[in-house]
Amino acid sequence: MATRVFVSEDHPVYREGLVESIRERPELELVGESGDGLQALDRIRELRPDLALLDLRLPGLDGIGVLRELANEPLDTRVLLLSAYSDGALVYEALEAGAAGYISKDAAAEEIVAAINGAAAGETVLSPGLEQRLMRQINRHENQGCELSAREGEIVALIADGLSSGGIGEQLHLSEGTVKTYTRRAFEKLGVSSRAAAIAEAMRRGILT
């Protein structure tokens, strides 16, 4: 049975190239495509493909945003991210969010098809050269330890309690702008970009129990 694939890429010419590469392979079946992240999310929910190949930078909702939305739903769709950016922090964030792999847009069509097949088979796939960047990022995270200041840790704990920035400010007698500054610093130290990820990372490090 062919692997059912959905593609979301906002550049029409590049997307057409991906679509043609998939259609040429008998083991793959293209079930849909889009150029927008929110549309991709709706279509993936509707079509339930085996694998979704998503551009990292999509309008409406980026690839990692789509991935995180899907993680909360009972779908077996695996997500392979495609990006022009090869920064180790992005690769780390993508895999931490549950991506089946991270592929460079510079990869040849054959490499992308091989990555689709590997990811669909349950493998974690990375473009050549990304493994080293990922390992450096993992080491950086592990070596950071608990670097949050007392105030930053206090704010992360209140975020975990569900308080907004305004609510945290009222409780700690700080302005909302000051709370946001502390929050941004805490997020940078934890290597995350969202409140949910901050809570998960703080729990993993033992900052929250």
ZADODO-306242 format. One line per 2 residues: number of its first residue (from 1); their letters; for each residue x, y, z of C-alpha. Coordinates in steps of 0.5 Angstrom, whole numbers. Last residue first. Layout:
N
NUM) a) X Y Z | ...
//
This chain:
209
209) tl) 16 39 80 | 18 45 77
207) ig) 26 47 76 | 27 39 75
205) rr) 30 40 69 | 25 36 65
203) ma) 20 40 69 | 23 47 67
201) ea) 23 44 60 | 16 42 60
199) ia) 13 49 63 | 17 53 58
197) aa) 15 49 52 | 8 50 54
195) rs) 9 58 55 | 12 58 48
193) sv) 19 60 45 | 24 55 48
191) gl) 31 55 50 | 31 54 57
189) ke) 35 60 58 | 32 64 52
187) fa) 25 63 55 | 27 65 62
185) rr) 30 72 59 | 23 73 55
183) ty) 19 71 61 | 23 76 65
181) tk) 22 82 60 | 15 80 60
179) vt) 14 81 67 | 18 87 67
177) ge) 13 90 61 | 7 87 66
175) sl) 9 92 71 | 11 88 78
173) hl) 8 87 84 | 9 80 84
171) qe) 2 78 84 | -1 84 80
169) gi) 5 82 75 | 3 75 75
167) gg) -4 77 73 | -2 81 68
165) ss) 3 76 65 | -3 71 65
163) lg) -3 66 70 | -4 59 69
161) da) -1 56 75 | 5 54 70
159) il) 6 61 68 | 7 62 76
157) av) 12 57 76 | 16 60 70
155) ie) 15 67 74 | 18 64 80
153) ge) 24 61 76 | 25 68 73
151) ra) 25 71 80 | 30 66 83
149) sl) 35 67 77 | 34 61 72
147) ec) 41 58 70 | 39 51 72
145) gq) 43 47 68 | 46 50 62
143) ne) 50 44 60 | 45 40 58
141) hr) 42 45 53 | 49 47 50
139) ni) 50 39 49 | 43 38 45
137) qr) 45 44 41 | 52 42 39
135) ml) 49 35 38 | 43 38 33
133) rq) 49 42 29 | 53 35 28
131) el) 47 32 26 | 45 37 21
129) gp) 51 36 17 | 47 31 12
127) sl) 40 32 12 | 36 29 18
125) vt) 31 23 19 | 28 20 25
123) eg) 26 13 22 | 19 11 23
121) aa) 18 8 16 | 14 14 14
119) ag) 20 18 16 | 25 14 12
117) ni) 20 14 6 | 19 22 6
115) aa) 27 22 7 | 28 18 1
113) vi) 24 23 -3 | 27 29 0
111) ee) 34 26 -2 | 32 24 -9
109) aa) 29 31 -10 | 36 34 -8
107) ad) 37 37 -1 | 38 45 -1
105) ks) 31 46 2 | 34 42 8
103) iy) 31 37 11 | 28 36 19
101) ga) 25 29 21 | 20 26 25
99) ag) 18 32 28 | 15 31 35
97) ae) 16 38 38 | 23 36 41
95) la) 25 35 34 | 23 41 31
93) ey) 26 45 37 | 32 42 36
91) vl) 33 43 29 | 31 50 30
89) ag) 36 51 35 | 41 48 31
87) ds) 40 53 25 | 39 50 18
85) ya) 34 55 15 | 32 53 8
83) sl) 27 49 11 | 23 42 10
81) ll) 19 39 16 | 17 32 16
79) vr) 11 31 20 | 8 24 22
77) td) 1 23 21 | -2 18 26
75) lp) -8 22 29 | -11 23 36
73) en) -10 30 37 | -6 34 41
71) al) 1 33 37 | -3 36 31
69) er) -3 43 34 | 4 42 36
67) lv) 6 40 29 | 2 46 26
65) gi) 6 51 30 | 12 47 28
63) gd) 11 48 21 | 9 56 21
61) lg) 1 58 22 | -2 63 18
59) pl) 4 64 13 | 9 58 13
57) rl) 16 58 15 | 18 51 17
55) dl) 15 48 10 | 11 42 11
53) la) 11 35 9 | 6 31 12
51) ld) 6 23 13 | 1 18 13
49) pr) -5 22 11 | -11 24 15
47) le) -15 27 10 | -19 32 14
45) ri) -15 33 20 | -9 34 15
43) rd) -13 39 11 | -15 43 17
41) la) -8 44 19 | -5 45 12
39) ql) -10 51 11 | -8 54 18
37) gd) -1 53 15 | -2 56 8
35) gs) 1 54 1 | -3 47 1
33) eg) -3 40 -2 | -7 34 -2
31) vl) -7 26 -3 | 0 25 -6
29) el) 1 18 -6 | 8 15 -5
27) ep) 11 8 -7 | 10 9 -14
25) re) 14 15 -14 | 13 20 -20
23) ri) 8 23 -16 | 12 25 -10
21) se) 17 28 -15 | 12 32 -18
19) vl) 9 35 -12 | 16 37 -9
17) ge) 17 41 -16 | 10 44 -16
15) ry) 12 46 -8 | 18 50 -11
13) vp) 14 53 -16 | 9 55 -12
11) hd) 13 58 -6 | 8 57 0
9) es) 10 50 2 | 5 45 5
7) vf) 5 37 2 | 1 31 4
5) vr) 3 24 3 | -1 18 3
3) ta) 5 12 3 | 3 7 -2
1) m) 0 0 0
//
